[in-house]
């Protein structure tokens, strides 16, 4: 454990940021799974609706610096292609 006051504060701040980032990443993963589940079920309308929500969460995470912009773009691209391939 740190002895210096500023080091103790950094530990607390880092923990808080880590928890927040984990929460955002988890919600992004959940929204991606919803899109994939709708694709598996063959429900195009639901897939498109959940795709919009997923894109919003992914871009929000990217803007906060949780995901690199290229990672976010790759995730959005793959989801969009999968939804567009549906009959």
Wavefront OBJ file of the C-alpha trace (Angstrom):
o trace
v 0.000 0.000 0.000
v 1.206 3.493 -0.817
v 2.356 5.823 1.943
v 2.318 9.127 0.057
v -0.982 11.007 -0.020
v -0.910 11.658 -3.768
v -0.163 7.984 -4.473
v -3.138 6.949 -2.335
v -5.357 9.326 -4.290
v -4.096 7.929 -7.611
v -5.022 4.420 -6.445
v -8.566 5.551 -5.642
v -8.958 7.483 -8.905
v -7.603 4.583 -10.952
v -10.021 2.150 -9.303
v -12.967 4.444 -9.992
v -11.978 4.857 -13.652
v -11.381 1.114 -14.036
v -14.842 0.314 -12.689
v -16.455 2.886 -14.979
v -14.585 1.563 -18.027
v -15.558 -2.039 -17.185
v -19.191 -0.993 -16.933
v -19.156 0.740 -20.324
v -17.339 -2.165 -22.007
v -19.828 -4.604 -20.528
v -22.801 -2.633 -21.838
v -21.202 -2.470 -25.304
v -20.714 -6.247 -25.300
v -24.323 -6.770 -24.205
v -25.648 -4.562 -27.002
v -23.506 -6.431 -29.545
v -24.899 -9.739 -28.269
v -28.440 -8.402 -28.698
v -27.722 -7.606 -32.354
v -26.191 -11.037 -32.918
v -29.138 -12.750 -31.212
v -31.587 -10.895 -33.459
v -29.548 -11.942 -36.508
v -29.593 -15.583 -35.352
v -33.358 -15.404 -34.853
v -33.747 -13.927 -38.337
v -35.597 -10.849 -37.066
v -34.355 -8.065 -39.349
v -36.423 -5.255 -37.792
v -35.195 -6.062 -34.291
v -31.622 -6.442 -35.567
v -31.698 -2.988 -37.171
v -33.178 -1.440 -34.036
v -30.583 -2.983 -31.743
v -27.858 -2.101 -34.273
v -28.674 1.599 -33.858
v -28.442 1.274 -30.082
v -25.177 -0.674 -30.324
v -23.606 1.888 -32.660
v -24.507 4.635 -30.195
v -22.925 2.798 -27.284
v -19.804 1.917 -29.279
v -19.257 5.478 -30.490
v -19.865 6.807 -26.988
v -17.227 4.429 -25.607
v -14.847 5.520 -28.363
v -15.380 9.198 -27.559
v -14.650 8.527 -23.887
v -11.366 6.853 -24.837
v -12.421 3.406 -23.680
v -12.104 1.968 -27.198
v -9.617 3.083 -29.843
v -11.379 4.717 -32.783
v -10.304 1.965 -35.177
v -11.578 -0.725 -32.812
v -14.931 1.046 -32.611
v -15.072 1.410 -36.395
v -14.275 -2.285 -36.840
v -17.006 -3.361 -34.434
v -19.590 -1.106 -36.108
v -18.550 -2.265 -39.564
v -18.803 -5.964 -38.731
v -22.204 -5.568 -37.104
v -23.545 -3.479 -39.993
v -22.340 -5.986 -42.584
v -23.930 -8.843 -40.642
v -27.283 -7.036 -40.455
v -27.150 -6.054 -44.133
v -26.493 -9.684 -45.159
v -29.829 -10.731 -43.692
v -32.434 -11.665 -46.274
l 1 2 3 4 5 6 7 8 9 10 11 12 13 14 15 16 17 18 19 20 21 22 23 24 25 26 27 28 29 30 31 32 33 34 35 36 37 38 39 40 41 42 43 44 45 46 47 48 49 50 51 52 53 54 55 56 57 58 59 60 61 62 63 64 65 66 67 68 69 70 71 72 73 74 75 76 77 78 79 80 81 82 83 84 85 86 87
